């Protein structure tokens, strides 16, 4: 069974969220984390474009939603903490 272009795009988006989350967790540069916090909000919008049905039982949709939401929360909290230091 061949994956469609749409499924490949969803997999790429999921991989990108994972990489963004890893860089956010490992970075301590204030401006990089600030940029990642802003781009996390853009990625959240991108999630709803690529996965329009979040109530679906599709594992990729759920994983992408949880990854994107955790990316937003972690990057914003980390940016606020690094800015306060």
N, C-alpha and C positions, 0 to 999 in steps of 0.2 A: 504494500500500500504506500503510495507516494504522498508526502505531505504537500499540502497546497501552499501557495505563497503566503496566504493569511496565517496559517499555522507556523510557518517559518518566522514570520514577523513577530508573532506572539512569543515564540521561543527566544528570539533575539532580544525582545523587550525584557523577558524574564531574566536572561543572562545579564543584561545591562543593569537591571535593578540589583542583582546580586553583587555585581562588581562595584556599583555605587555604594552599596551598603558596606562592603568590605573596606573600601577606601575611607568611608566616613568613620568607621570604627577604629581604624588604624592611624588616622591622621590627627596631628595635634596643631596644625597650622591654622590659625584663626581665619584667615581669608579664604583658604581652601574649603574649610568646613562651612563658612558663610555662603560661599558659592554653591556648595553641594546642597545646603539647606534650601536655597532659592530654586535650584534645579530639581530638587525633590518635589516641590510643588508643581513644577511643570510636568514631571514624570507622573504625578498623580492624575493630572488631566489626561495625559497620554494613556494611562491605564484604562480610563473610561471610554477612550476612543477605540482601543484595541479589544477590550473585553466589555462589551456593552451590557451583558447580562451577568451581573455579579451574584445573582441568586442561583445561578446554575450550579450543578454539582461537578462541573469541570474542574479537575485538580489544578490545572494551570491558571485558571481564573482566580481561584481561591488563594493559591500561593503568590500570585502576582499582587493581589490586593493586600494581603498581609505583609508582604515584603515592602510594598510601596508605602503603606501606612507606618510601618516600623521605621523605614528610612526617613520619613518626614519627622516623626517624633524624635528619633535619635539625633538626627542632624540639627534640629532646632534646639533641643536641650543642650547638646554638646556645644553649639555655637554660643548660646547664652552663658554657659558655664565658662567657656574659654574667654569670652568678652569680659566677664566679671573679674577675671584674675588679673 
